[in-house]
Amino acid sequence: MLSGPVNGANPPNGDSNAAAGSGLNPAPSPMEAHSGYRGADWTPERLVFHQNLESFAERVGLVVGLQSNGKISQEQAYAEIRKIWRHLKDSKDELLNSKSRPQ
């Protein structure tokens, strides 16, 4: 349902610099993290999981918005959130609980 890339980052007229002179900040790319990971136990795996966690939060917000505006049912919203929760849990298991990583 929400698995594809987000399109439409540029203004409709194709002028990607339209907001530059107006003092508005352009929308961040969906591929950019919202914030940096600053944990004392920083590793590349923890950074990737942090980005996955931010993506999960953003997608849950989108699903809730769709449901609130009547675009999808509560059952569909629940199923979608459950699906993206499983992806987050799998990424945690793979990135943070991996027994094969060197210590």
C-alpha positions in Angstrom: 0.0 0.0 0.0 2.6 2.6 1.0 5.7 0.7 -0.2 6.6 2.9 -3.2 8.8 6.0 -3.3 7.2 9.3 -2.5 6.9 11.5 -5.6 6.2 15.2 -6.0 9.1 16.7 -4.0 9.4 19.5 -6.6 6.8 22.2 -7.1 4.3 21.5 -9.9 5.9 24.0 -12.2 9.1 22.0 -12.1 11.1 24.9 -10.5 13.0 23.2 -7.7 14.4 26.5 -6.5 11.0 28.2 -6.1 11.2 28.2 -2.3 14.8 29.3 -2.1 14.1 33.0 -2.5 10.9 33.0 -0.4 12.6 32.1 2.9 10.8 28.7 3.0 12.7 25.6 3.7 12.2 22.9 1.0 10.7 19.6 2.1 13.3 17.1 3.2 13.9 14.1 0.9 12.2 10.9 2.2 15.7 9.3 2.0 17.2 11.7 4.5 17.0 11.1 8.2 15.1 13.5 10.3 17.7 13.6 13.0 21.1 12.2 13.6 21.8 9.3 15.9 23.9 10.5 18.8 24.0 7.5 21.1 27.1 6.7 23.0 27.0 3.2 21.5 27.1 4.4 17.9 27.6 1.8 15.2 26.6 1.7 11.5 23.9 -0.9 12.4 22.4 1.4 15.1 22.4 4.3 12.6 20.5 2.2 10.1 18.0 1.0 12.8 17.6 4.7 13.9 16.6 5.6 10.3 14.3 2.6 10.1 12.6 3.8 13.3 12.1 7.3 11.9 10.7 5.8 8.7 8.3 3.6 10.8 7.1 6.7 12.8 6.5 8.7 9.6 4.6 5.8 7.9 2.4 5.3 10.9 1.6 9.0 10.8 0.6 8.7 7.2 -1.6 5.7 7.8 -3.3 7.4 10.7 -3.9 10.4 8.5 -5.4 8.3 5.8 -7.7 6.6 8.3 -8.7 9.9 10.0 -9.7 11.3 6.6 -11.8 8.3 5.6 -9.4 7.1 2.9 -8.9 3.7 4.5 -10.8 1.8 7.2 -9.6 1.2 10.7 -9.1 -2.5 9.8 -6.9 -1.5 6.9 -5.0 1.0 9.0 -4.4 -1.6 11.7 -3.2 -4.2 9.1 -0.8 -1.7 7.5 0.6 -0.6 10.8 1.0 -4.2 11.9 2.9 -5.0 8.6 5.3 -2.1 9.0 5.8 -3.0 12.7 6.9 -6.5 11.6 9.4 -4.9 9.2 10.8 -2.7 12.0 11.0 -5.7 14.4 12.8 -7.8 11.7 15.2 -4.9 11.1 15.9 -4.7 14.8 16.5 -8.5 15.0 18.8 -8.4 12.0 20.7 -5.2 12.9 20.9 -5.2 16.7 20.5 -8.8 17.7 22.7 -10.5 15.1 24.9 -13.2 16.6 27.1 -13.2 13.4 28.3 -9.6 13.9 31.9 -9.3 15.1 32.1 -8.0 18.7 
